[in-house]
Amino acid sequence: MDGSNGSGDAGGAAEASAARGANPVTTSALRVRLDLAYDGTAFSGWAAQPALRTVQGELTAALTTILRSAAPVRVTVAGRTDAGVHARGQVAHVDLDLEAWAALPGRSDRDPGVALVSRLGGILPHDVVVHRAQPAPPGFDARFSATERRYLYRIADVEAVRDPLRRHDTVWWRRPLDVEAMDEAARSLVGLRDFAAFCKQREGATTVRTLLDFSWSRLPDGVLAATVRADAFCHSMVRALVGAVVPVGEGRRPADWPRALQDRRDRAAGIHVMPPHGLSLEEVVYPADAQLADRAVVTRARRPPA
């Protein structure tokens, strides 16, 4: 999703069963954390889907080849992203056989994690890069141990420099936008609230989230940048939040309009869900190692898998 607990805008039912926490790691297995980035332009989102090109599909195929696994390697991700959404700070985990992990360097003296990153770099397409692979601390779960996800949304209005080299991660807007008004409207939404008005409803899924930060600034090149942080996001929430404050920036809605929408208990009409390519998952935050397992337990109890 643009972000989900597990959108940003920030989903994918195909990964839901895998995201149910995966099977407990046995003594013969090692949980490995993967830090990766991707350009979402040519992907139909994160979650594997039949006959469609997805990030999970590419990563699973590469890992399965490298590890010579008889079955597809299961990958659990921190935040599923929708078609066209990018990620600079995505996190995932895989559970590997200890012998397979130890065998990754082959005849070299490289660390297994370094060897895995190198070998993935030789197989993965250029729009997916795994930066780091390392054994995860006890209790780590890429999805359920996370305490927050941070997204960035970029808009170039008429005052901004429109850089054609960044056309895939920046939305071009034809009207001038008042960044101060947008920032005021955005900050009014921060807190522990029900965000049903900004979420695509999913049966049995809660829409209560803690929005930690929603703020706007204008970068040196004039591009408007939204920082959106929350403990988790429901389906299409980030792009809907952005879409709710853009009319304020255009002067078509008052600054308190998004907050008034938030009082609704169903999807609010009139919100334009913004294009996916302006959105990027920038960071996933985790607690101290000693708190990882407890965090995962709390998150599972609070938010059943989608």
DRENKEKOL-843213 format. One record per residue (C-alpha): x, y negated, z negated. Coordinates in steps of 0.25 Angstrom, whole numbers. Each point is the difference from the previous one (the first is absolute). Layout:
<recs>
+-------+-------+-------+
!    c1 !    c2 !    c3 !
+-------+-------+-------+
!     X !     Y !     Z !
...
+-------+-------+-------+
</recs>
This chain:
<recs>
+-------+-------+-------+
!    c1 !    c2 !    c3 !
+-------+-------+-------+
!     0 !     0 !     0 !
!     5 !   -14 !     0 !
!     2 !     5 !   -13 !
!    -6 !    11 !    -7 !
!     3 !     7 !   -13 !
!     8 !     8 !     6 !
!    -9 !   -21 !    15 !
!     6 !   -11 !     1 !
!    -7 !    -1 !    10 !
!     4 !     2 !    -8 !
!   -10 !    29 !     8 !
!    -2 !    13 !     7 !
!    -8 !    11 !    -4 !
!    10 !    10 !     6 !
!    10 !    -3 !   -11 !
!   -10 !     0 !   -11 !
!     2 !    15 !    -4 !
!    15 !    -2 !     0 !
!    -1 !   -12 !    -9 !
!    -7 !     7 !   -11 !
!    13 !     0 !    -6 !
!     6 !    12 !     8 !
!     3 !    13 !    -7 !
!     8 !    -1 !   -13 !
!    15 !     1 !     2 !
!     6 !    14 !    -3 !
!    13 !     3 !    -6 !
!     5 !     4 !    14 !
!    -4 !   -13 !     7 !
!     5 !   -14 !    -1 !
!    -9 !   -13 !     2 !
!     7 !   -10 !     9 !
!    -3 !   -14 !     1 !
!     0 !    -7 !    14 !
!     1 !   -15 !     2 !
!    -4 !    -3 !    14 !
!    -5 !   -11 !    10 !
!    -7 !     0 !    13 !
!    -6 !    -9 !    11 !
!   -14 !     4 !     0 !
!    -3 !    -6 !    14 !
!    -1 !    13 !     7 !
!    -5 !     9 !   -11 !
!   -15 !     4 !    -3 !
!     4 !    -3 !   -15 !
!     7 !     8 !   -10 !
!    -9 !    13 !    -2 !
!     2 !    11 !    10 !
!   -12 !     2 !    10 !
!    -1 !    10 !    11 !
!     5 !    -5 !    14 !
!     4 !   -14 !    -6 !
!    13 !    -5 !    -3 !
!     2 !    -3 !   -15 !
!    11 !    -3 !    -9 !
!    -3 !    12 !    -9 !
!     0 !     9 !    13 !
!    14 !    -5 !     4 !
!     6 !     1 !   -13 !
!    -6 !    14 !    -3 !
!     5 !     5 !    13 !
!    14 !    -5 !    -2 !
!     1 !     6 !   -14 !
!    -6 !    13 !     5 !
!    11 !     1 !    11 !
!    11 !    -4 !    -9 !
!    -3 !     9 !   -11 !
!    -4 !    11 !     9 !
!   -13 !     2 !    -8 !
!   -10 !    11 !     5 !
!   -11 !   -10 !    -4 !
!    -2 !   -15 !     1 !
!     7 !    -7 !   -11 !
!   -10 !    -7 !    -9 !
!     2 !   -15 !    -1 !
!    -7 !    -9 !   -11 !
!     1 !   -15 !     2 !
!    -2 !   -12 !    -9 !
!    -9 !    -7 !     8 !
!    -7 !     4 !    13 !
!     0 !   -10 !    11 !
!   -10 !    -3 !    11 !
!     3 !     0 !    15 !
!     9 !   -12 !     3 !
!     4 !    -3 !   -14 !
!    15 !     0 !    -3 !
!     8 !     4 !   -12 !
!    14 !    -5 !    -5 !
!    -1 !     6 !   -13 !
!    -8 !    13 !     1 !
!     3 !    12 !   -10 !
!    -3 !    15 !     2 !
!     4 !    13 !    -7 !
!     2 !    14 !     5 !
!     2 !    13 !    -8 !
!    12 !     8 !     6 !
!     6 !    13 !    -3 !
!    13 !    -2 !    -8 !
!     8 !     9 !    10 !
!    -6 !    -8 !    12 !
!     5 !   -13 !    -7 !
!    13 !     5 !    -3 !
!     2 !     5 !    14 !
!    -3 !   -14 !     6 !
!    15 !    -4 !     1 !
!     4 !    12 !     8 !
!    15 !     1 !     0 !
!     2 !   -14 !    -4 !
!     2 !    -6 !   -14 !
!   -11 !   -10 !     1 !
!   -10 !    -2 !   -11 !
!   -13 !     8 !     5 !
!    -8 !   -13 !    -1 !
!    10 !    -7 !     9 !
!     0 !    12 !    10 !
!   -16 !     0 !     0 !
!     0 !   -15 !     3 !
!    10 !     2 !    11 !
!    -7 !    12 !     6 !
!   -13 !    -7 !     0 !
!     6 !   -12 !     7 !
!     3 !    10 !    12 !
!   -14 !     5 !     1 !
!   -10 !   -11 !    -4 !
!    -4 !   -10 !    11 !
!     6 !   -14 !    -1 !
!   -13 !    -6 !    -7 !
!     2 !     9 !   -12 !
!    12 !    -1 !    -9 !
!     3 !     8 !   -13 !
!    10 !    -9 !    -8 !
!     2 !     9 !   -12 !
!    -3 !    14 !    -5 !
!     3 !     4 !   -14 !
!    -4 !    10 !   -11 !
!   -12 !    -6 !    -7 !
!    -1 !    -2 !   -15 !
!    -8 !    10 !    -8 !
!   -15 !    -3 !     1 !
!     1 !    -9 !    12 !
!   -11 !     0 !    10 !
!     1 !   -10 !    11 !
!   -15 !    -3 !     0 !
!    -5 !     1 !   -14 !
!    13 !    -5 !    -8 !
!    -1 !   -13 !     7 !
!    -4 !   -12 !    -8 !
!    -1 !   -10 !    11 !
!     1 !    -2 !    15 !
!     4 !   -13 !     7 !
!    -5 !    -4 !    14 !
!     4 !   -12 !     9 !
!   -10 !    -6 !    10 !
!     6 !   -10 !    10 !
!    -8 !   -10 !     9 !
!     5 !   -10 !     9 !
!   -10 !   -12 !     2 !
!     2 !   -12 !     9 !
!    10 !    -6 !    -9 !
!     9 !    12 !     0 !
!    12 !     4 !     9 !
!    -6 !    12 !     8 !
!    12 !     9 !     2 !
!    -3 !    10 !    11 !
!    10 !    10 !    -6 !
!    -9 !     1 !   -13 !
!   -13 !     1 !     8 !
!    -2 !    15 !    -5 !
!     0 !    -5 !   -15 !
!    -6 !   -14 !     0 !
!   -15 !    -3 !     4 !
!    -1 !   -13 !     9 !
!   -11 !    -9 !    -5 !
!    -6 !   -11 !     9 !
!    -5 !    -9 !   -11 !
!     8 !    -8 !   -10 !
!     0 !     6 !   -14 !
!     1 !    -7 !   -13 !
!     9 !     9 !    -8 !
!    -3 !    -8 !   -13 !
!   -15 !     3 !     1 !
!     3 !    15 !     3 !
!     9 !     1 !   -12 !
!   -10 !    -6 !    -9 !
!   -11 !    10 !     5 !
!     9 !    12 !     0 !
!     5 !    -2 !   -15 !
!   -15 !    -1 !    -4 !
!    -1 !    15 !     3 !
!    11 !     5 !    -8 !
!    -3 !     9 !   -12 !
!    -6 !    13 !    -4 !
!   -13 !     0 !     8 !
!    -9 !     8 !     9 !
!     4 !    -3 !    15 !
!   -12 !     7 !     6 !
!    -3 !   -12 !     9 !
!    14 !     2 !     6 !
!     1 !    15 !     2 !
!    -5 !    10 !    10 !
!    -9 !     9 !    -9 !
!     4 !    14 !    -2 !
!    -9 !    10 !    -7 !
!     4 !     2 !   -15 !
!    12 !    -9 !     1 !
!     1 !   -12 !   -10 !
!     2 !   -14 !     5 !
!     5 !    -6 !   -13 !
!    15 !    -5 !     2 !
!     9 !    -9 !    -8 !
!     5 !   -10 !    10 !
!    13 !    -5 !    -6 !
!     3 !   -11 !    10 !
!    -7 !    -6 !    13 !
!     7 !   -13 !     4 !
!     4 !    -8 !    13 !
!    12 !    -8 !     4 !
!     5 !    -6 !    13 !
!    14 !     6 !     4 !
!    11 !    -9 !     6 !
!    -4 !     3 !    14 !
!   -15 !    -4 !    -3 !
!    -5 !    14 !    -1 !
!   -11 !     2 !   -11 !
!     4 !    12 !    -9 !
!    -9 !     7 !   -10 !
!     5 !     8 !   -11 !
!   -10 !    10 !    -5 !
!     4 !     9 !   -12 !
!    -9 !    10 !    -8 !
!     0 !    13 !    -7 !
!    -6 !     6 !    12 !
!    -9 !    -4 !    12 !
!   -13 !     6 !     5 !
!    -3 !     2 !    15 !
!     2 !   -13 !     8 !
!     1 !    -8 !   -12 !
!    13 !    -8 !     3 !
!    -5 !    -5 !    14 !
!   -14 !    -3 !    -5 !
!     6 !    -8 !   -11 !
!     8 !    -8 !    10 !
!   -12 !    -1 !     9 !
!    -8 !    -6 !   -12 !
!    10 !   -12 !    -2 !
!     3 !    -3 !    15 !
!   -14 !    -7 !     1 !
!     4 !    -9 !   -12 !
!    13 !    -4 !     7 !
!    -8 !    -4 !    12 !
!    -9 !    -8 !    -8 !
!   -12 !     8 !     4 !
!    -2 !     5 !   -15 !
!     2 !    -6 !   -13 !
!    11 !     5 !    -9 !
!   -10 !     7 !    -9 !
!    -6 !     8 !    11 !
!     9 !    13 !    -1 !
!    -2 !     0 !   -16 !
!   -15 !    -1 !     3 !
!     1 !    12 !     9 !
!     7 !     8 !   -10 !
!   -12 !     0 !    -9 !
!    -7 !     9 !    10 !
!    -1 !    15 !    -3 !
!     1 !     4 !    15 !
!     8 !    -3 !    13 !
!    -2 !   -15 !     2 !
!    -6 !    -5 !    14 !
!     8 !   -11 !     6 !
!    14 !     5 !    -3 !
!     9 !     1 !    12 !
!     9 !    12 !    -2 !
!    13 !    -5 !     5 !
!     9 !     7 !    11 !
!     9 !    11 !    -6 !
!    13 !    -5 !     7 !
!     2 !   -12 !    -9 !
!     1 !    10 !   -12 !
!    12 !     7 !    -6 !
!     2 !     8 !   -13 !
!    12 !    -7 !    -6 !
!     2 !     8 !   -13 !
!    -5 !    11 !    -9 !
!     3 !    -2 !   -15 !
!     2 !    11 !   -10 !
!     2 !     0 !   -15 !
!    12 !     5 !    -8 !
!     3 !    14 !     2 !
!    -5 !     5 !   -13 !
!   -13 !    -6 !     3 !
!    -2 !     6 !    14 !
!    -8 !    12 !    -4 !
!    -9 !    -7 !   -10 !
!    -3 !   -10 !    11 !
!    -4 !    11 !    10 !
!    -9 !     6 !   -10 !
!    -7 !   -13 !    -3 !
!    -2 !    -4 !    15 !
!    -6 !    14 !     3 !
!   -10 !    -1 !   -11 !
!    -4 !   -14 !     4 !
!     0 !     2 !    15 !
!    -4 !    13 !     5 !
!     6 !     3 !    14 !
!    -7 !    -6 !    12 !
+-------+-------+-------+
</recs>
